[in-house]
Amino acid sequence: EVQLVESGGGLVQAGGSLRLSCAASGFTFDGVVIGWFRQAPGKEREGISCLASKDGSTYYTDSVKGRFTISRDIAKNTVYLQMNTLKPEDTAVYYCAADHPISSRAMTAQAMCTMPQYYNGMDYWGKGTPVTVSS
């Protein structure tokens, strides 16, 4: 059984930092595209950062560029999202996700993060970790 488990969320003041982790079991991040997504209350889920394992290419949505960094530890089968200079508008539930390796073979990091018609149908999602940024 594939499981993705996020951790690291919490309450932080504006300007602070958090590091989210996504640990996988029954699934390897090696060779697939992995993404971090978030959903704020009353808003659609959005892709904020994705990473293509095959070439290390990354994508960041404009609102987090320069503040967030996606990375992975192959040995630990874990993906991270380092979030710095947090803002109140970053408040949301954060999810990590990936698709079946065959389905995502031709996917790029940018495409995964920017195509809701694709990512909303992906096979593997964590349950999310909440992040609240106070002003």
Beta strands, then each sheet from edge to edge (+ up, - down):
strand 1: 3-7
strand 2: 10-13
strand 3: 18-25
strand 4: 33-39
strand 5: 46-52
strand 6: 58-60
strand 7: 68-73
strand 8: 78-83
strand 9: 92-98
strand 10: 124-125
strand 11: 129-134
sheet 1: 1+ 3- 8+ 7-
sheet 2: 2+ 11+ 9- 4+ 5- 6+
sheet 3: 2+ 11+ 9- 10+
end
